[in-house]
Amino acid sequence: MGPSMATVIILWGILTGLLAIAHQYWMVLGIMLLNGLVYTPYEPLYRTIIQQIVPLRMQAKVSSTIRPITGLGQPTGSWLSGLLATPLGLTGLVLASGVATIVIGCATFMTPRIRNYRNEGSEGSISNSV
């Protein structure tokens, strides 16, 4: 499951980068359709991994900690976009966003703990995936 999540991130970055060079409506529409299809498995994979590696008694605490952290992504991205839009232009900004997402996806894929993660149930997943 870990490699699948990293693949979703990498494909999301590639398709986002392609938006930078898509200058026709049908191309943007097609890329956004593919983006939606590519991103669809991310949330179920993410939730399944959390449920498998976090003990049941701690899942509420982990979820309540993760949500505020991930919730900061949108305002932080908006702030960075505002800073970078003038020097990079909109095309450069979308391309840079895609490249950054690809880099994060590759870094995620190269992390041994994620790359080696397999669906092993809640017992032993962490110790066996290191």
N, C-alpha and C positions, 0 to 999 in steps of 0.2 A: 504493500500500500504506500509506503514512503516514496519509492520511485515513481509511482503513479501520480502522487501529488506534485512532485518536482516536475514531472513531464507536463502537467496541467499549467504550472507556473511558466515554464519555458515556452509552451505553445501560446499562452496568453500574451507573453512579451513579443513573440514573433508577429502575431496578428495585430497587436497594438502598434508595433513599428511599421507594419504594412499600411496602417491608416495614414501615416505621414506622407506616403506617396500616392495614395488613392485620391484622385481629384475628380472622380465622376461619382454621381449619386449611387449608381448600381454597384460600383466597387465597394463603396463605404457600407452600403446595405449588406452586401455579401460577407464582408469581413466581420461586421457586427453580428451577423447571424452565426458565422463560424465561431466567433468569440463566445457567444452565448452557449453554443453546443460544447465547446472545449471546457468552459468554466463550470458547467453543470455538475460534474462529478466531484468537484473540489469540496463543497460543504459536507456531503455525506461521508467522504473519505476522512475529512478532518474530524468530524464528530465521532466516527467509528474508532479512529486511533485514540482520541481522548478517552473514550469509554473503555478502551482496552488497556491503556497504560496507566490510567489514574484509578486508584482504588475507589470503590463506590462511595465510601465515607468522605472522600475529599473532592468528589466531582463538582459539588455545588461551589466550594471555595475556589477551585480552579476556574470554573466557568465565570464566576463573578470577578475574578482577577483578569482573565483574558479579555473579556468584553471591553472594559475601559481602555486597555492597551490597544486593542485593534480599532476601537472607536476613535482613537487619536489619528489614525491614518488618513482619514478624509480631510480633516482641517489642516493637518500638516502638509498633505499633498496640495491642497488649495493654496496654502501660503507659499510653498516652494514654486508652484506654477506661476503665481503672481510675480515672484522674484525673477524667475527665469524666462518669462514670456517675452519681455522686451529684448534681452540680449540674444536669445535663441530664435525668436519668432515662433509662431504656432506650430509650423511644420517641424522645426528643430526640437521643440518641446515634446511633441508627440513621439518623435523618433527617439529622443533621449529617454523618455519614459519607457518605451519598448525595450531599449537596450538595457536600462537599469533593471527591468523586470527579468530579462533573460539572464543577466549576471546573477541576480538573486536566485533564480531557478537553478542555474548551474552550481552555485555555491551550495544550495540546498541538496542537490543531487550528489555532490561530492562529499557531503557530510556522512561519514561512515554509519553513524547511528540511524540516519534516515535511509540511506541507500540500502542498508542491510535489514531494515525493518520488514518483518513479515507478519501476517495475521496468525499470531500464536496464542491468542486469548489473553486474559488479563494477568495470568500468572507467568512470570518469567520473561515477558516481552522486553522489559527494559534491560535486564541482565543479559539476555541472549542477543540483543541487538547492538550492543556496544562493540 
